[in-house]
Amino acid sequence: MLVAGVAVVAFRQPLANLMWPDMRVQRLLGEAEIALKQGKLNAADGTGARQRFEAALALDSDRSEARAGLSRVAETALAQARAQLRANRFEDARQSLALARELQVPRAVADAVADQLRRGEAAHAGIDVLMAEAAAAQADGQLGIALPLYQRVLVLEPNQTAALEGREDALSEWLQQASQALAGGDLARGSSLIAQARGYDPGHVDLPGLEAQLARAIEHRRQLADVDLRRQRLDRALTGYRLVLAASADDAAAAQGIERVASAYAQRAVREAADFDFAKAEASLALAREIAPRAAVVKEAAQSLARARQSQSRMTSSMPPRERIRRSRVLLAAMEQAEARGDWLTPPGESAYDKLRAAQSLAPDDVEVRRAAARLLPATRSCFEEQLRGNRVRRARACYDAWQTLEPGNAQLSDARRRLAQKWLAVGGERLGAGEVAFAAEALREARGLDAGAPGLAEFAARVRSAEAGGD
């Protein structure tokens, strides 16, 4: 009996709520009436009249007193809004009107009060003063001040002709600045100005043209970054892709481009580690980690660097000079095989370039190693010319890339790049005539990446687009 008594005392309130729900509803209704008399219509902590009536209705949906109470809250809110309007308390009136609408007062009545609120604000704010300030700011070129002022007037008087015309003119100037920013390569500013203009007037006559200009500018900047990536100008490629994302945060192609830059830095670290050039490898790996710290290719590059360090340590500590020479000759033979395959720079660790660097790390003073180093650079040039003459454009591109990597400052590279672009266009045109649209599209990408101003490029691009659309 004692236990039962303790239980009843301990759970008296919950049991009361279960056994006598009507008592709880009555309590809520009483509290709601008190809050209503006090003018406490709405409260975030649940103590307002609205919240109490709604709680009672949730417990017993058939209670007409709760429904009637909510209607009285709505009427009181509407009365408060009118009183606050007379006192020029416009923000309070707006909140009271919002409560009345939420509790579903007749729409016509609420709209009438809203119209009174708008006219009251307009009279109190001084439309003439706002218009004068907006016009003065616009005349001074301070569009960032003028536009919000015009917008404020239009909120108060939506059909104010002078404000509509002023906003139209200000937005035209605003969008002209956006156009200039895009033309100057400042995609982020141009994109931001266009977005703000859209917020003021999504139907402005100049917006479609500016949005198209922005899309073209973004596409052009992304293409330049693609070219930089292909030419292994990784820092410039990364900057370009980031500029695109600053203007268009959801640009998937730019995001993928950044991932490819990280992969390229990681691959460079692998090559440098294979050459035992650990300072450069660490620097390249650090850049890859900064861009994509959790990418699998970055982790693999770190492992390759660790293995290369171990390998060098073993070689330098225990390998006799004769064994170094023997292994360097094996690497030189592998280099010649890679040359024969056209593998000048790829795949990492197996290219002719990588094999030579590995041989140099083992026996830098060996005569055969020095002879191979002296031969490799001219060989890449010869390879380029030979493959170009034979219209083997893919192999010519590989030889060109190897030449550029081995001798990036050579003045002849510029002419070679133009000639290779022309060859891609010529071969692409022939293959397009034979119906090979996929190869023609590849040729167009290669030629554009090598020389965006190549003669005949625009005409060839039009032919490829027509063929891809089924019209050629």
TAQUIWO-V819874 format. One record per backbone hydrogen bond with DSSP energy under -1.0 kcal/mol. CO is the residue of the C=O (numbers start at 1). NH is the residue of the N-H. E is the energy in kcal/mol with one decimal. If there is no record, write none. Layout:
{{CO	NH	E} {CO	NH	E}}
This chain:
{{1	5	-2.3} {2	6	-2.4} {3	7	-2.3} {4	8	-2.1} {5	9	-2.2} {6	10	-2.9} {7	11	-2.2} {9	12	-1.1} {11	15	-2.5} {12	16	-2.2} {13	17	-2.2} {14	18	-1.8} {15	19	-3.1} {16	20	-2.6} {20	23	-1.0} {20	24	-1.1} {21	25	-2.2} {22	26	-2.5} {23	27	-2.1} {24	28	-2.4} {25	29	-2.6} {26	30	-2.3} {27	31	-2.4} {28	32	-2.4} {29	33	-2.2} {30	34	-2.0} {31	35	-2.4} {32	36	-2.4} {33	37	-2.4} {34	38	-1.9} {35	40	-2.5} {36	39	-1.2} {39	41	-1.5} {40	49	-2.4} {41	50	-2.5} {43	46	-1.7} {48	52	-2.3} {49	53	-2.6} {50	54	-2.4} {51	55	-2.1} {52	56	-2.2} {53	57	-2.3} {54	58	-1.9} {55	59	-1.5} {56	60	-2.0} {60	63	-1.8} {63	67	-1.3} {64	68	-2.8} {65	69	-2.2} {66	70	-2.1} {67	71	-1.8} {68	72	-2.0} {69	73	-2.1} {70	74	-2.2} {71	75	-2.4} {72	76	-2.6} {73	77	-2.6} {74	78	-2.2} {75	79	-2.3} {76	80	-2.8} {77	81	-2.4} {78	82	-2.0} {79	83	-2.3} {80	84	-3.0} {81	85	-2.1} {82	86	-2.0} {83	87	-1.3} {84	89	-3.1} {85	88	-1.8} {88	90	-1.3} {89	93	-2.3} {90	94	-2.3} {91	95	-2.0} {92	96	-2.4} {93	97	-2.5} {94	98	-2.0} {95	99	-2.0} {96	100	-2.2} {97	101	-2.4} {98	102	-2.3} {99	103	-1.7} {100	105	-1.6} {101	104	-1.9} {106	110	-2.3} {107	111	-3.0} {108	112	-1.8} {109	113	-1.9} {110	114	-2.5} {111	115	-2.4} {112	116	-2.0} {113	117	-2.5} {114	118	-2.5} {115	119	-2.5} {116	120	-2.6} {117	121	-2.7} {118	122	-2.4} {119	123	-2.5} {120	124	-2.5} {121	125	-3.3} {122	126	-1.8} {126	130	-2.3} {127	131	-2.8} {128	132	-2.3} {129	133	-2.4} {130	134	-2.5} {131	135	-2.7} {132	136	-2.2} {133	137	-2.4} {134	138	-2.3} {135	139	-2.3} {136	140	-1.6} {137	142	-2.8} {138	141	-1.5} {141	143	-1.5} {142	145	-1.4} {142	146	-2.2} {143	147	-2.6} {145	149	-1.3} {146	150	-2.5} {147	151	-2.5} {148	152	-2.2} {149	153	-2.1} {150	154	-2.2} {151	155	-1.6} {152	156	-1.6} {153	157	-3.3} {157	160	-2.1} {160	164	-2.3} {161	165	-2.7} {162	166	-2.5} {163	167	-2.7} {164	168	-2.2} {165	169	-2.4} {166	170	-2.6} {167	171	-2.7} {168	172	-1.8} {169	173	-2.0} {170	174	-2.6} {171	175	-2.8} {172	176	-1.5} {173	177	-1.9} {174	178	-1.6} {175	179	-2.4} {176	180	-2.3} {177	181	-2.4} {178	182	-2.3} {179	183	-2.5} {180	184	-1.8} {181	186	-2.5} {182	185	-1.5} {185	187	-1.7} {186	190	-2.2} {187	191	-2.9} {188	192	-2.3} {189	193	-2.7} {190	194	-2.1} {191	195	-2.3} {192	196	-2.3} {193	197	-2.3} {194	198	-2.3} {195	199	-1.5} {196	200	-1.4} {197	201	-2.7} {201	204	-1.9} {204	207	-1.4} {206	210	-1.8} {207	211	-2.9} {208	212	-2.1} {209	213	-2.1} {210	214	-2.6} {211	215	-2.2} {212	216	-2.3} {213	217	-2.6} {214	218	-2.6} {215	219	-2.4} {216	220	-2.8} {217	221	-2.5} {218	222	-2.4} {219	223	-2.3} {220	224	-2.2} {221	225	-2.0} {222	226	-2.2} {223	227	-2.3} {224	228	-2.6} {225	229	-2.3} {226	230	-2.4} {227	231	-2.0} {228	233	-3.1} {229	232	-1.6} {232	234	-1.5} {233	237	-2.3} {234	238	-2.7} {235	239	-2.1} {236	240	-2.4} {237	241	-2.6} {238	242	-2.2} {239	243	-2.1} {240	244	-1.9} {241	245	-2.2} {242	246	-1.9} {243	247	-1.2} {244	248	-2.4} {248	251	-2.0} {250	252	-1.0} {251	255	-1.9} {252	256	-2.5} {253	257	-2.1} {254	258	-2.1} {255	259	-1.6} {256	260	-2.2} {257	261	-2.1} {258	262	-2.2} {259	263	-2.2} {260	264	-2.5} {261	265	-2.5} {262	266	-2.2} {263	267	-2.7} {264	268	-2.4} {265	269	-2.3} {266	270	-1.9} {267	271	-2.3} {268	272	-2.8} {269	273	-2.4} {270	274	-2.2} {271	275	-1.4} {272	277	-2.9} {273	276	-1.6} {276	278	-1.3} {277	281	-2.2} {278	282	-2.6} {279	283	-1.9} {280	284	-2.7} {281	285	-2.6} {282	286	-2.3} {283	287	-1.8} {284	288	-2.2} {285	289	-2.6} {286	290	-2.1} {287	291	-1.7} {288	292	-2.8} {292	295	-1.5} {295	299	-1.7} {296	300	-2.5} {297	301	-1.8} {298	302	-2.0} {299	303	-2.0} {300	304	-2.4} {301	305	-2.3} {302	306	-2.1} {303	307	-2.5} {304	308	-2.4} {305	309	-2.1} {306	310	-2.1} {307	311	-2.7} {308	312	-2.7} {309	313	-2.3} {310	314	-2.3} {311	315	-2.3} {312	316	-3.0} {313	317	-1.5} {314	318	-1.8} {315	319	-2.1} {320	324	-1.9} {321	325	-2.2} {322	326	-2.2} {323	327	-2.6} {324	328	-2.4} {325	329	-2.0} {326	330	-1.6} {327	331	-2.1} {328	332	-2.1} {329	333	-2.1} {330	334	-2.0} {331	335	-2.1} {332	336	-2.1} {333	337	-1.9} {334	338	-2.2} {335	339	-2.4} {336	340	-2.3} {337	341	-1.6} {338	343	-2.6} {339	342	-1.1} {342	344	-1.8} {343	352	-2.8} {344	353	-1.9} {347	350	-2.2} {351	355	-2.4} {352	356	-2.2} {353	357	-2.2} {354	358	-2.2} {355	359	-2.2} {356	360	-2.5} {357	361	-1.8} {358	362	-1.3} {359	363	-2.8} {363	366	-1.5} {366	370	-2.3} {367	371	-2.5} {368	372	-2.2} {369	373	-2.2} {370	374	-2.2} {371	375	-1.4} {372	376	-1.9} {375	379	-2.0} {376	380	-1.9} {377	381	-1.6} {378	382	-2.8} {379	383	-2.7} {380	384	-2.2} {381	385	-2.3} {382	386	-2.7} {383	387	-2.7} {384	388	-2.3} {385	389	-2.4} {386	390	-1.6} {387	392	-2.3} {388	391	-1.6} {391	393	-1.5} {392	396	-2.4} {393	397	-2.2} {394	398	-1.9} {395	399	-2.4} {396	400	-2.4} {397	401	-2.6} {398	402	-2.0} {399	403	-2.6} {400	404	-2.8} {401	405	-2.1} {402	406	-2.5} {403	407	-2.4} {407	410	-1.7} {410	413	-1.4} {412	416	-2.3} {413	417	-2.6} {414	418	-1.8} {415	419	-2.5} {416	420	-2.3} {417	421	-2.1} {418	422	-2.3} {419	423	-2.2} {420	424	-2.4} {421	425	-2.0} {422	426	-2.5} {423	427	-3.0} {424	428	-2.7} {425	429	-2.3} {426	430	-1.9} {427	431	-2.5} {428	432	-2.3} {429	433	-2.0} {430	434	-1.1} {431	436	-2.8} {432	435	-1.8} {435	437	-1.6} {436	440	-1.9} {437	441	-2.5} {438	442	-2.0} {439	443	-2.8} {440	444	-2.3} {441	445	-2.1} {442	446	-2.7} {443	447	-2.8} {444	448	-2.5} {445	449	-2.2} {446	450	-2.0} {447	451	-2.8} {451	454	-1.9} {454	457	-2.0} {456	460	-2.2} {457	461	-2.6} {458	462	-2.1} {459	463	-1.9} {460	464	-2.5} {461	465	-2.5} {462	466	-2.3} {463	467	-2.5} {464	468	-2.8} {465	469	-1.8} {466	471	-3.3} {467	470	-1.2}}
